[in-house]
Each structure stands twice: as C-alpha cells, then as structure tokens.
Amino acid sequence: MASAGTETLNDAVYQGTPGSDEATDRKIGSLRTLALDCLEDMKAEETIEIDLMGRTSLADTMIITSGRSQRHVGAIADRILQDMKTKGLGSARVEGLPACDWVLIDAGDIIVHIFRPEVRGFYNLEKMWGADRPSADLSGTAGAK
C-alpha cells in the first residue's frame, strides 16, 4: 500500500489493462510530469522537451536541461530518481553520475539528459534531435526516381 501523498502503479491513476495503450500513456505522462516538476523545483536551466514520436524507437520524449555545476547536475539527477522510486514509477538506467558532467536517465519512454553548460554546448543534442530535423522516411521511397 502506498503512503499518503504517493501513487503507485496499482493506484487508480494507472488503472486499465496491464500493457494497454491507456495505462502506458498514463505512465509516460506521469514520468514526463515528474521529470519536468523536479527540474523546475531544482532550478534546472534551459530545459527543453523534444517529441521523438515517429523519429526513433528509443523513446517518445527527450528532455534536455542544464545544471550550474557538477554538484547541481548530480542533485537534479538524484531528485528525479528518488521521486520516481517514491511514486512507484519504477527504476531507470543511469549513466554519468560519478562525474556529473552529463547524466543520462533512461526511464524507457522518457530520456532525461542533464548537462553542465559547457558539455551541453559541446554535444549540442538539441541540434541533433531538434524540431528542424526531418523525420525518417521509413517507406523506402525517399531516393526512388
């Protein structure tokens, strides 16, 4: 049973047939909201959200943000992971916590990148995955004459 103020996968928020589109959409929405709320609470900077639907099977949403220092990047990542655990949203794969220059949190359909500003500028993921990038043509007709 969940403690007061927390939700778990068994609560009414996630009701629906396990594995159904409705239950999956609700979980994705909850993860997205949790991540964005944590980033706002922790004073993350320059947060952007990129919709990946139809572009890749890696995830549905990518969130990119910056922390002011290595300590700030680590604190933001810890907060997101702790809130996911507390709210019963499962665990995520994490890379980069020891150095805290770039921390990647892969929660399945949501990927969160937390950078120090210098590192973010170097990798420039916004340009790579941004809205100006065309969607992949999966039909195989792109080069046909």
Secondary structure, DSSP 4 states (H G I P E B T S, - for coil): -PPTT---TTSGGG-SSTT-HHHHHHHHHHHHHHHHHHHHHTT-EEEEEEE-TTT-SS-SEEEEEE-SSHHHHHHHHHHHHHHHHHTT----EEE-TTT-SEEEEE-SSEEEEEE-HHHHHHH-HHHHHSTTSPPP-TTS-TT--
